[in-house]
Amino acid sequence: AIEWVDSCASTNSSLMEHPPADDGKVHVLVAERQSAGRGRRGRQWQSWAEGSLTFSLLWRFAPGAPVPAGLSLVAGLAVARTIEQLGVLGVQLKWPNDVLVNGEKLAGILVELLPARDRSLSAVIGIGINLQLPPDAHIEHHAGVTDLMRALEHAPPSRPALLARLLAELQALLDTYALAGFPALRGAWEQRNAFAELPVRISGERDASDGICLGVDEDGALLLRTSDGVTRILAGDVSLRPL
Ligand code: ATP
């Protein structure tokens, strides 16, 4: 079921706060405008009506399924594959949740988990894609941003057409993920890893570690080679920057 609204604070917040009843369907909420679009750790996601596509999808896991690991990487992979199919070259993934084209950020992903009273688990997967940034777009705290118009060198598909392609790709990858977990998709993610074998800094709230990005493990955790050996980093509250 797809609901397309004129505006809301954040599509992720709406689905988290008012999850639709479980009718066996996948629920998708698309907003023309978000007044308080969110990224991770209280960051803002900016969007511009026709210039962006912002939506969230509620995905329910089978009862008793393990806590999903690597889900934001799976969502990023779905976005990457969709835009590759449109003909975009140079699509890369930045752990844990960004989609880059030629090193610039084209889309962001925010995955939040929603536990239910009966102990089943759902995930709200929020995706924001830049279709055409306004010329005066000012995006805070970010080096490079891009949009589909620039990446394709021609007008992007209409938003409903792009949404349909994205949902088909997400459904296919989430089905694989539900059956076989992240290991089934790890190779596809690593092929697009923007920082494979490159020096990076991982910063948390209090500390930072520098090392070489080796890839991801079977849970989607980042593997970092530091002077102390190989460290495994969970997505939680850390950010990656190239060194
Ligand atoms: P980063 O992408 O800087 O490594 P992050 O992964 O923690 O950080 P997210 O939570 O994914 O960031 O996204 C929020 C950040 O994305 C914002 O702080 C801002 O810098 C940037 N941003 C906000 N809106 C857009 C947009 N439309 N296009 C590209 N980047 C954006």
py3Dmol code that shows the C-alpha trace and the ligand (Angstrom):
import py3Dmol

protein = """\
ATOM      1  CA  ALA A   1       0.000   0.000   0.000  1.00  0.00           C
ATOM      2  CA  ILE A   2       1.426   3.366  -1.019  1.00  0.00           C
ATOM      3  CA  GLU A   3       0.323   6.607   0.626  1.00  0.00           C
ATOM      4  CA  TRP A   4       1.545   9.824  -1.020  1.00  0.00           C
ATOM      5  CA  VAL A   5       1.026  12.881   1.185  1.00  0.00           C
ATOM      6  CA  ASP A   6       1.578  16.540   0.538  1.00  0.00           C
ATOM      7  CA  SER A   7       3.682  17.139   3.595  1.00  0.00           C
ATOM      8  CA  CYS A   8       4.725  15.654   6.899  1.00  0.00           C
ATOM      9  CA  ALA A   9       7.447  16.253   9.462  1.00  0.00           C
ATOM     10  CA  SER A  10       9.375  13.103   8.561  1.00  0.00           C
ATOM     11  CA  THR A  11       8.136   9.983   6.805  1.00  0.00           C
ATOM     12  CA  ASN A  12      10.243   7.835   9.156  1.00  0.00           C
ATOM     13  CA  SER A  13       8.727   9.526  12.232  1.00  0.00           C
ATOM     14  CA  SER A  14       5.179   9.075  10.881  1.00  0.00           C
ATOM     15  CA  LEU A  15       5.610   5.332  10.359  1.00  0.00           C
ATOM     16  CA  MET A  16       7.467   4.904  13.662  1.00  0.00           C
ATOM     17  CA  GLU A  17       4.795   6.775  15.619  1.00  0.00           C
ATOM     18  CA  HIS A  18       1.744   5.434  13.807  1.00  0.00           C
ATOM     19  CA  PRO A  19       2.656   2.113  12.222  1.00  0.00           C
ATOM     20  CA  PRO A  20      -0.177   0.857  10.001  1.00  0.00           C
ATOM     21  CA  ALA A  21      -1.959  -2.325  11.125  1.00  0.00           C
ATOM     22  CA  ASP A  22      -0.342  -5.542   9.955  1.00  0.00           C
ATOM     23  CA  ASP A  23      -2.429  -6.536   6.935  1.00  0.00           C
ATOM     24  CA  GLY A  24       0.309  -8.573   5.301  1.00  0.00           C
ATOM     25  CA  LYS A  25       1.214  -5.737   2.926  1.00  0.00           C
ATOM     26  CA  VAL A  26       4.321  -3.609   2.660  1.00  0.00           C
ATOM     27  CA  HIS A  27       3.469  -0.005   3.582  1.00  0.00           C
ATOM     28  CA  VAL A  28       5.116   2.948   1.903  1.00  0.00           C
ATOM     29  CA  LEU A  29       4.720   6.611   2.827  1.00  0.00           C
ATOM     30  CA  VAL A  30       5.899   9.247   0.344  1.00  0.00           C
ATOM     31  CA  ALA A  31       5.927  12.969   1.191  1.00  0.00           C
ATOM     32  CA  GLU A  32       6.124  15.848  -1.248  1.00  0.00           C
ATOM     33  CA  ARG A  33       7.660  17.926   1.506  1.00  0.00           C
ATOM     34  CA  GLN A  34       9.212  17.099   4.857  1.00  0.00           C
ATOM     35  CA  SER A  35       9.409  19.873   7.412  1.00  0.00           C
ATOM     36  CA  ALA A  36      11.792  17.938   9.668  1.00  0.00           C
ATOM     37  CA  GLY A  37      13.494  15.311   7.498  1.00  0.00           C
ATOM     38  CA  ARG A  38      16.016  13.386   9.553  1.00  0.00           C
ATOM     39  CA  GLY A  39      19.407  11.778   9.068  1.00  0.00           C
ATOM     40  CA  ARG A  40      21.273   9.822  11.678  1.00  0.00           C
ATOM     41  CA  ARG A  41      22.105  11.269  15.092  1.00  0.00           C
ATOM     42  CA  GLY A  42      19.693  14.170  14.909  1.00  0.00           C
ATOM     43  CA  ARG A  43      21.085  15.402  11.601  1.00  0.00           C
ATOM     44  CA  GLN A  44      18.821  17.017   9.053  1.00  0.00           C
ATOM     45  CA  TRP A  45      17.824  15.662   5.669  1.00  0.00           C
ATOM     46  CA  GLN A  46      16.931  18.405   3.225  1.00  0.00           C
ATOM     47  CA  SER A  47      14.514  17.974   0.360  1.00  0.00           C
ATOM     48  CA  TRP A  48      12.827  20.110  -2.278  1.00  0.00           C
ATOM     49  CA  ALA A  49       9.367  18.906  -3.410  1.00  0.00           C
ATOM     50  CA  GLU A  50       9.817  17.978  -7.114  1.00  0.00           C
ATOM     51  CA  GLY A  51      13.584  18.120  -6.699  1.00  0.00           C
ATOM     52  CA  SER A  52      13.640  15.147  -4.356  1.00  0.00           C
ATOM     53  CA  LEU A  53      12.039  11.814  -3.666  1.00  0.00           C
ATOM     54  CA  THR A  54      11.610  11.092   0.037  1.00  0.00           C
ATOM     55  CA  PHE A  55       9.797   8.067   1.345  1.00  0.00           C
ATOM     56  CA  SER A  56       9.801   5.402   4.039  1.00  0.00           C
ATOM     57  CA  LEU A  57       8.861   1.767   3.872  1.00  0.00           C
ATOM     58  CA  LEU A  58       7.692  -0.394   6.750  1.00  0.00           C
ATOM     59  CA  TRP A  59       9.092  -3.899   6.511  1.00  0.00           C
ATOM     60  CA  ARG A  60       7.932  -6.612   8.889  1.00  0.00           C
ATOM     61  CA  PHE A  61      10.159  -9.504   9.765  1.00  0.00           C
ATOM     62  CA  ALA A  62       8.807 -12.979  10.402  1.00  0.00           C
ATOM     63  CA  PRO A  63       8.101 -13.625  14.100  1.00  0.00           C
ATOM     64  CA  GLY A  64      11.244 -14.851  15.839  1.00  0.00           C
ATOM     65  CA  ALA A  65      13.582 -13.553  13.145  1.00  0.00           C
ATOM     66  CA  PRO A  66      16.951 -12.438  14.534  1.00  0.00           C
ATOM     67  CA  VAL A  67      17.679  -8.731  14.981  1.00  0.00           C
ATOM     68  CA  PRO A  68      18.497  -7.593  11.463  1.00  0.00           C
ATOM     69  CA  ALA A  69      22.134  -6.777  10.832  1.00  0.00           C
ATOM     70  CA  GLY A  70      23.320  -4.846   7.823  1.00  0.00           C
ATOM     71  CA  LEU A  71      19.859  -3.628   6.848  1.00  0.00           C
ATOM     72  CA  SER A  72      20.912  -0.061   6.021  1.00  0.00           C
ATOM     73  CA  LEU A  73      23.585  -1.482   3.727  1.00  0.00           C
ATOM     74  CA  VAL A  74      20.912  -3.534   1.946  1.00  0.00           C
ATOM     75  CA  ALA A  75      18.786  -0.416   1.462  1.00  0.00           C
ATOM     76  CA  GLY A  76      21.804   1.444   0.068  1.00  0.00           C
ATOM     77  CA  LEU A  77      22.479  -1.418  -2.313  1.00  0.00           C
ATOM     78  CA  ALA A  78      18.900  -1.268  -3.586  1.00  0.00           C
ATOM     79  CA  VAL A  79      19.261   2.456  -4.330  1.00  0.00           C
ATOM     80  CA  ALA A  80      22.647   1.881  -5.988  1.00  0.00           C
ATOM     81  CA  ARG A  81      21.314  -0.872  -8.251  1.00  0.00           C
ATOM     82  CA  THR A  82      18.263   1.148  -9.217  1.00  0.00           C
ATOM     83  CA  ILE A  83      20.255   4.155 -10.325  1.00  0.00           C
ATOM     84  CA  GLU A  84      22.808   1.957 -12.087  1.00  0.00           C
ATOM     85  CA  GLN A  85      19.918   0.486 -14.080  1.00  0.00           C
ATOM     86  CA  LEU A  86      19.010   4.021 -15.122  1.00  0.00           C
ATOM     87  CA  GLY A  87      22.502   4.303 -16.600  1.00  0.00           C
ATOM     88  CA  VAL A  88      24.377   6.145 -13.852  1.00  0.00           C
ATOM     89  CA  LEU A  89      28.086   5.317 -13.740  1.00  0.00           C
ATOM     90  CA  GLY A  90      30.391   5.596 -10.739  1.00  0.00           C
ATOM     91  CA  VAL A  91      27.821   4.636  -8.099  1.00  0.00           C
ATOM     92  CA  GLN A  92      29.455   3.814  -4.777  1.00  0.00           C
ATOM     93  CA  LEU A  93      28.369   3.077  -1.236  1.00  0.00           C
ATOM     94  CA  LYS A  94      29.760   4.771   1.821  1.00  0.00           C
ATOM     95  CA  TRP A  95      29.435   2.698   4.955  1.00  0.00           C
ATOM     96  CA  PRO A  96      27.012   2.494   6.553  1.00  0.00           C
ATOM     97  CA  ASN A  97      24.290   4.424   4.773  1.00  0.00           C
ATOM     98  CA  ASP A  98      25.151   6.797   1.935  1.00  0.00           C
ATOM     99  CA  VAL A  99      24.919   6.465  -1.822  1.00  0.00           C
ATOM    100  CA  LEU A 100      27.581   8.423  -3.702  1.00  0.00           C
ATOM    101  CA  VAL A 101      28.106   9.169  -7.367  1.00  0.00           C
ATOM    102  CA  ASN A 102      31.679  10.131  -8.226  1.00  0.00           C
ATOM    103  CA  GLY A 103      32.293  10.736  -4.532  1.00  0.00           C
ATOM    104  CA  GLU A 104      29.311  13.047  -4.031  1.00  0.00           C
ATOM    105  CA  LYS A 105      26.232  12.228  -1.979  1.00  0.00           C
ATOM    106  CA  LEU A 106      23.146  11.482  -4.055  1.00  0.00           C
ATOM    107  CA  ALA A 107      20.982   9.698  -1.498  1.00  0.00           C
ATOM    108  CA  GLY A 108      20.756   9.108   2.219  1.00  0.00           C
ATOM    109  CA  ILE A 109      19.203   6.272   4.168  1.00  0.00           C
ATOM    110  CA  LEU A 110      17.856   6.079   7.683  1.00  0.00           C
ATOM    111  CA  VAL A 111      16.862   2.693   9.078  1.00  0.00           C
ATOM    112  CA  GLU A 112      15.074   2.536  12.425  1.00  0.00           C
ATOM    113  CA  LEU A 113      13.803  -0.545  14.211  1.00  0.00           C
ATOM    114  CA  LEU A 114      10.311  -0.766  15.585  1.00  0.00           C
ATOM    115  CA  PRO A 115       9.680  -3.478  18.159  1.00  0.00           C
ATOM    116  CA  ALA A 116       6.030  -4.508  18.556  1.00  0.00           C
ATOM    117  CA  ARG A 117       4.157  -5.616  21.665  1.00  0.00           C
ATOM    118  CA  ASP A 118       4.068  -9.217  20.450  1.00  0.00           C
ATOM    119  CA  ARG A 119       7.872  -9.068  20.182  1.00  0.00           C
ATOM    120  CA  SER A 120       7.882  -9.157  16.425  1.00  0.00           C
ATOM    121  CA  LEU A 121      10.187  -6.680  14.785  1.00  0.00           C
ATOM    122  CA  SER A 122       9.673  -4.226  11.950  1.00  0.00           C
ATOM    123  CA  ALA A 123      12.056  -1.852  10.290  1.00  0.00           C
ATOM    124  CA  VAL A 124      11.287   1.591   8.937  1.00  0.00           C
ATOM    125  CA  ILE A 125      13.562   2.210   5.980  1.00  0.00           C
ATOM    126  CA  GLY A 126      13.728   5.883   4.992  1.00  0.00           C
ATOM    127  CA  ILE A 127      15.246   6.915   1.682  1.00  0.00           C
ATOM    128  CA  GLY A 128      15.889  10.402   0.340  1.00  0.00           C
ATOM    129  CA  ILE A 129      17.189  10.889  -3.201  1.00  0.00           C
ATOM    130  CA  ASN A 130      18.189  14.147  -4.861  1.00  0.00           C
ATOM    131  CA  LEU A 131      16.601  14.440  -8.295  1.00  0.00           C
ATOM    132  CA  GLN A 132      17.376  18.031  -9.046  1.00  0.00           C
ATOM    133  CA  LEU A 133      18.844  20.305  -6.412  1.00  0.00           C
ATOM    134  CA  PRO A 134      17.793  23.942  -6.670  1.00  0.00           C
ATOM    135  CA  PRO A 135      20.691  26.135  -7.842  1.00  0.00           C
ATOM    136  CA  ASP A 136      20.862  27.837  -4.456  1.00  0.00           C
ATOM    137  CA  ALA A 137      20.693  24.616  -2.428  1.00  0.00           C
ATOM    138  CA  HIS A 138      22.814  24.908   0.649  1.00  0.00           C
ATOM    139  CA  ILE A 139      23.485  21.685   2.462  1.00  0.00           C
ATOM    140  CA  GLU A 140      25.149  21.977   5.827  1.00  0.00           C
ATOM    141  CA  HIS A 141      28.174  20.004   6.959  1.00  0.00           C
ATOM    142  CA  HIS A 142      28.694  18.273   3.679  1.00  0.00           C
ATOM    143  CA  ALA A 143      31.488  18.456   1.180  1.00  0.00           C
ATOM    144  CA  GLY A 144      29.990  17.124  -2.017  1.00  0.00           C
ATOM    145  CA  VAL A 145      26.389  16.569  -2.996  1.00  0.00           C
ATOM    146  CA  THR A 146      24.918  15.655  -6.331  1.00  0.00           C
ATOM    147  CA  ASP A 147      21.604  14.847  -7.961  1.00  0.00           C
ATOM    148  CA  LEU A 148      20.230  12.466 -10.583  1.00  0.00           C
ATOM    149  CA  MET A 149      19.987  15.211 -13.179  1.00  0.00           C
ATOM    150  CA  ARG A 150      23.747  15.714 -13.027  1.00  0.00           C
ATOM    151  CA  ALA A 151      24.560  12.018 -12.712  1.00  0.00           C
ATOM    152  CA  LEU A 152      22.466  11.104 -15.753  1.00  0.00           C
ATOM    153  CA  GLU A 153      23.190  14.220 -17.787  1.00  0.00           C
ATOM    154  CA  HIS A 154      19.502  14.291 -18.696  1.00  0.00           C
ATOM    155  CA  ALA A 155      16.191  14.610 -16.899  1.00  0.00           C
ATOM    156  CA  PRO A 156      15.565  11.827 -14.390  1.00  0.00           C
ATOM    157  CA  PRO A 157      12.443   9.635 -14.613  1.00  0.00           C
ATOM    158  CA  SER A 158       9.284  10.957 -12.986  1.00  0.00           C
ATOM    159  CA  ARG A 159       9.098  10.428  -9.262  1.00  0.00           C
ATOM    160  CA  PRO A 160       6.349   7.752  -9.450  1.00  0.00           C
ATOM    161  CA  ALA A 161       8.410   5.855 -12.058  1.00  0.00           C
ATOM    162  CA  LEU A 162      11.558   6.100  -9.944  1.00  0.00           C
ATOM    163  CA  LEU A 163       9.639   5.035  -6.849  1.00  0.00           C
ATOM    164  CA  ALA A 164       8.255   1.975  -8.667  1.00  0.00           C
ATOM    165  CA  ARG A 165      11.758   0.901  -9.715  1.00  0.00           C
ATOM    166  CA  LEU A 166      13.145   1.460  -6.234  1.00  0.00           C
ATOM    167  CA  LEU A 167      10.352  -0.489  -4.569  1.00  0.00           C
ATOM    168  CA  ALA A 168      10.823  -3.434  -6.937  1.00  0.00           C
ATOM    169  CA  GLU A 169      14.568  -3.528  -6.211  1.00  0.00           C
ATOM    170  CA  LEU A 170      14.031  -3.114  -2.462  1.00  0.00           C
ATOM    171  CA  GLN A 171      11.459  -5.895  -2.424  1.00  0.00           C
ATOM    172  CA  ALA A 172      13.815  -8.255  -4.274  1.00  0.00           C
ATOM    173  CA  LEU A 173      16.778  -7.522  -1.996  1.00  0.00           C
ATOM    174  CA  LEU A 174      14.709  -7.594   1.204  1.00  0.00           C
ATOM    175  CA  ASP A 175      13.302 -10.990   0.198  1.00  0.00           C
ATOM    176  CA  THR A 176      16.851 -12.297  -0.257  1.00  0.00           C
ATOM    177  CA  TYR A 177      17.877 -10.681   3.016  1.00  0.00           C
ATOM    178  CA  ALA A 178      14.938 -12.190   4.927  1.00  0.00           C
ATOM    179  CA  LEU A 179      15.822 -15.658   3.590  1.00  0.00           C
ATOM    180  CA  ALA A 180      19.591 -15.622   3.723  1.00  0.00           C
ATOM    181  CA  GLY A 181      20.650 -12.567   5.718  1.00  0.00           C
ATOM    182  CA  PHE A 182      23.320 -10.023   4.856  1.00  0.00           C
ATOM    183  CA  PRO A 183      25.949 -12.618   3.826  1.00  0.00           C
ATOM    184  CA  ALA A 184      23.981 -13.173   0.594  1.00  0.00           C
ATOM    185  CA  LEU A 185      24.418  -9.490  -0.330  1.00  0.00           C
ATOM    186  CA  ARG A 186      27.806  -8.751   1.177  1.00  0.00           C
ATOM    187  CA  GLY A 187      29.746  -9.267  -2.063  1.00  0.00           C
ATOM    188  CA  ALA A 188      27.458  -6.914  -3.991  1.00  0.00           C
ATOM    189  CA  TRP A 189      27.924  -4.263  -1.304  1.00  0.00           C
ATOM    190  CA  GLU A 190      31.714  -4.674  -1.254  1.00  0.00           C
ATOM    191  CA  GLN A 191      31.941  -4.287  -5.038  1.00  0.00           C
ATOM    192  CA  ARG A 192      30.626  -0.761  -4.568  1.00  0.00           C
ATOM    193  CA  ASN A 193      32.506   0.140  -1.381  1.00  0.00           C
ATOM    194  CA  ALA A 194      33.717   3.714  -1.932  1.00  0.00           C
ATOM    195  CA  PHE A 195      36.683   3.329   0.428  1.00  0.00           C
ATOM    196  CA  ALA A 196      37.948  -0.216  -0.130  1.00  0.00           C
ATOM    197  CA  GLU A 197      41.622  -0.402   0.886  1.00  0.00           C
ATOM    198  CA  LEU A 198      41.701   3.342   1.575  1.00  0.00           C
ATOM    199  CA  PRO A 199      42.632   5.164   4.778  1.00  0.00           C
ATOM    200  CA  VAL A 200      39.616   6.401   6.734  1.00  0.00           C
ATOM    201  CA  ARG A 201      38.757   7.889  10.096  1.00  0.00           C
ATOM    202  CA  ILE A 202      35.849   6.480  12.091  1.00  0.00           C
ATOM    203  CA  SER A 203      34.550   9.013  14.581  1.00  0.00           C
ATOM    204  CA  GLY A 204      32.210   8.349  17.463  1.00  0.00           C
ATOM    205  CA  GLU A 205      30.799  10.714  20.046  1.00  0.00           C
ATOM    206  CA  ARG A 206      33.989  10.643  22.081  1.00  0.00           C
ATOM    207  CA  ASP A 207      36.751   8.928  20.182  1.00  0.00           C
ATOM    208  CA  ALA A 208      38.044   8.262  16.695  1.00  0.00           C
ATOM    209  CA  SER A 209      40.138   5.574  15.082  1.00  0.00           C
ATOM    210  CA  ASP A 210      42.124   5.704  11.891  1.00  0.00           C
ATOM    211  CA  GLY A 211      42.863   2.739   9.697  1.00  0.00           C
ATOM    212  CA  ILE A 212      42.472   1.108   6.329  1.00  0.00           C
ATOM    213  CA  CYS A 213      38.919   0.193   5.332  1.00  0.00           C
ATOM    214  CA  LEU A 214      38.997  -3.534   4.589  1.00  0.00           C
ATOM    215  CA  GLY A 215      35.298  -4.043   3.854  1.00  0.00           C
ATOM    216  CA  VAL A 216      32.388  -5.373   5.871  1.00  0.00           C
ATOM    217  CA  ASP A 217      31.752  -8.622   7.720  1.00  0.00           C
ATOM    218  CA  GLU A 218      28.738 -10.932   7.652  1.00  0.00           C
ATOM    219  CA  ASP A 219      26.779  -8.562   9.908  1.00  0.00           C
ATOM    220  CA  GLY A 220      27.548  -5.479   7.852  1.00  0.00           C
ATOM    221  CA  ALA A 221      30.036  -4.245  10.475  1.00  0.00           C
ATOM    222  CA  LEU A 222      32.994  -2.296   9.058  1.00  0.00           C
ATOM    223  CA  LEU A 223      36.389  -3.976   9.194  1.00  0.00           C
ATOM    224  CA  LEU A 224      39.167  -1.514   9.887  1.00  0.00           C
ATOM    225  CA  ARG A 225      42.868  -2.391   9.877  1.00  0.00           C
ATOM    226  CA  THR A 226      44.538  -0.299  12.570  1.00  0.00           C
ATOM    227  CA  SER A 227      47.951  -0.503  14.202  1.00  0.00           C
ATOM    228  CA  ASP A 228      46.319  -2.851  16.773  1.00  0.00           C
ATOM    229  CA  GLY A 229      45.037  -5.334  14.194  1.00  0.00           C
ATOM    230  CA  VAL A 230      41.614  -5.649  12.593  1.00  0.00           C
ATOM    231  CA  THR A 231      38.775  -3.892  14.454  1.00  0.00           C
ATOM    232  CA  ARG A 232      35.100  -4.511  13.828  1.00  0.00           C
ATOM    233  CA  ILE A 233      32.927  -1.401  13.948  1.00  0.00           C
ATOM    234  CA  LEU A 234      29.158  -1.461  14.315  1.00  0.00           C
ATOM    235  CA  ALA A 235      27.224   1.267  12.559  1.00  0.00           C
ATOM    236  CA  GLY A 236      25.512   2.690  15.674  1.00  0.00           C
ATOM    237  CA  ASP A 237      26.797   6.147  16.297  1.00  0.00           C
ATOM    238  CA  VAL A 238      29.888   6.491  14.177  1.00  0.00           C
ATOM    239  CA  SER A 239      30.698   8.320  10.949  1.00  0.00           C
ATOM    240  CA  LEU A 240      33.280   7.530   8.331  1.00  0.00           C
ATOM    241  CA  ARG A 241      35.492  10.115   6.655  1.00  0.00           C
ATOM    242  CA  PRO A 242      38.278   9.618   4.147  1.00  0.00           C
ATOM    243  CA  LEU A 243      41.736  10.571   5.420  1.00  0.00           C
TER     244      LEU A 243
END
"""
ligand_1 = """\
31
ATP
P 27.746 11.897 6.363
O 26.868 11.635 5.182
O 28.107 13.329 6.506
O 28.867 10.974 6.497
P 25.859 10.620 8.024
O 25.944 9.395 7.206
O 25.878 10.471 9.498
O 26.964 11.667 7.663
P 23.162 11.040 7.328
O 22.479 10.911 8.603
O 23.111 9.909 6.377
O 24.639 11.495 7.559
O 22.601 12.306 6.554
C 22.538 13.588 7.133
C 23.587 14.506 6.524
O 23.462 14.496 5.097
C 23.397 15.949 6.916
O 24.161 16.270 8.045
C 23.874 16.744 5.693
O 25.243 16.993 5.766
C 23.671 15.797 4.558
N 22.468 16.110 3.752
C 21.267 16.628 4.148
N 20.411 16.720 3.125
C 21.073 16.254 2.039
C 20.724 16.089 0.673
N 19.519 16.396 0.197
N 21.672 15.588 -0.158
C 22.897 15.249 0.278
N 23.280 15.361 1.558
C 22.382 15.865 2.430
"""
view = py3Dmol.view(width=600, height=400)
view.addModel(protein, "pdb")
view.setStyle({"model": 0}, {"cartoon": {"style": "trace"}})
view.addModel(ligand_1, "xyz")
view.setStyle({"model": 1}, {"stick": {}})
view.zoomTo()
view.show()
